[in-house]
Amino acid sequence: MTFDELVQHEKGNAWINEPGFSGLYVRVGFIYVGKELIRSIMLANATVAHKGKGLFTRFITRIEKYQLPIFAENVLDDRFARFFLRLGFVSVEGQPRCFLKCSHINGRSRGKRT
C-alpha cells in the first residue's frame, strides 16, 4: 500500500511502500491536540537504507499537502529528534520523544518545545 492510498481512508494503518524506505509504518487516525480530537498522520516506524540523504525531508514535505497534523512517535535517535525540530515540529508535552507539526496547516502550531 502507498501512503496516498492509506490517507484516502478515514483511518487505518499499514506498512507503506515508499521509494528509499526499507520500512515505513504509518497510522492515519485521531489524536488529541490539546483538548481537540483531530485526524492526523502518525509516523510510527521508519527505516531508510541511507541516512542523511534528504529522503525523510522530502517525504514530510510531500505529506504536508494533506493539511493534517503530523505526529512522530517515540523518536529514539537524538539526531532524528533534532531533525524533527529543524523541520518545525515541536515536542509534545507529556509524551517524551514524540513530536508534532501543525504549523503547515493555516499557520497552526501546537505542543511545547522542551
N, C-alpha and C positions, 0 to 999 in steps of 0.2 A: 504494500500500500504506500502511496506517496503522501507527503504532507498535505498537498492540496486536496486529495481525496478525503483524508481524515477530517480536515477542518470543515468540510461541507456538511458533516453530521453535527447535530446539536451537541452531542458529547460522545466520547469514546476514547480508546487508547490503542496504540499499536507500535510495533517496531516499524519504523519508517525506512523506505528505500530512498536514500538521498545520496547523490554522487559525492564521493570523497569520504563518506562516513562508513566505518565498519560496523557501527551500531548507533541507532538513534531512536530512543523510546520517548514518545510524546503522548500527553493526555490533552484532550480538549474537554473542558467541563467547567464547573462552577467553583469558585473560591470566594472567601470573604476578603474584601479590600476595605479595611476599616470596618464599618458596620454594614457595608453594602455587599450583597451576594452578586457576583458578576461572572459572566462567561469569560474564560481565559485559556491561554495556551500554556501548558505546564511542561517544561523540559525536565524529564526525569533521569535520563541517562544518555550520555553522548561519548562516542569514541571515534577519533579520527586517526587515520594512518600517519599523517604528518602534521604535527603541531606547529603553530606559528606561521601558517601559510595563508591565513585570511579566510579559510573555509567557513568557520563558525560565524565570523563577522558578516560574510555575505549571506549566510542562512538567516541570521537575525534580521538583516536589512530586508530580505525577501518576505519574511513572515510578518513584518510590521505592516504590510499593506492590508492585512485583515482587520486592522484597527481594534485589536484585542489586547488586553494586558498580557504580558509575557512573564511567567513565573519560573525561575530556575531553582530546582530543589537540590538541597544537600550538596553544595559545591565544595568538595573536599580539598581540591588543589588550590593553594594560595595564589598561584599565578592566574589560574582561571577565575578566581574570585575578583582579583584586580581587573581582569578583562571586563567582567560584567559592570563594575563600577565605571570604567572608562567609557563604556557604551551607554551610560546614562541610567543604568539600573540602580536601585537603592536597596540597602539591606532591609530585610523585613523584621520589624520589631517583634521579639518573642519567638522568632524562628531562626536560630543561628544557622549561618551558612546558606541561607536562602535569599534570593534577590528577585526584585520585581521591577518591571518597566511599564509605566503607563504614560510617560511623557510624550510618546509619539501619537497619543490619542488626544487631539484637540488641546494640547498643552497640559494635560493632566500629569500630576506627579503624586505618588503615594508611597508610604513606607517611611523609614527613618534610617538615615545614614548612621553607621556606628564608627 
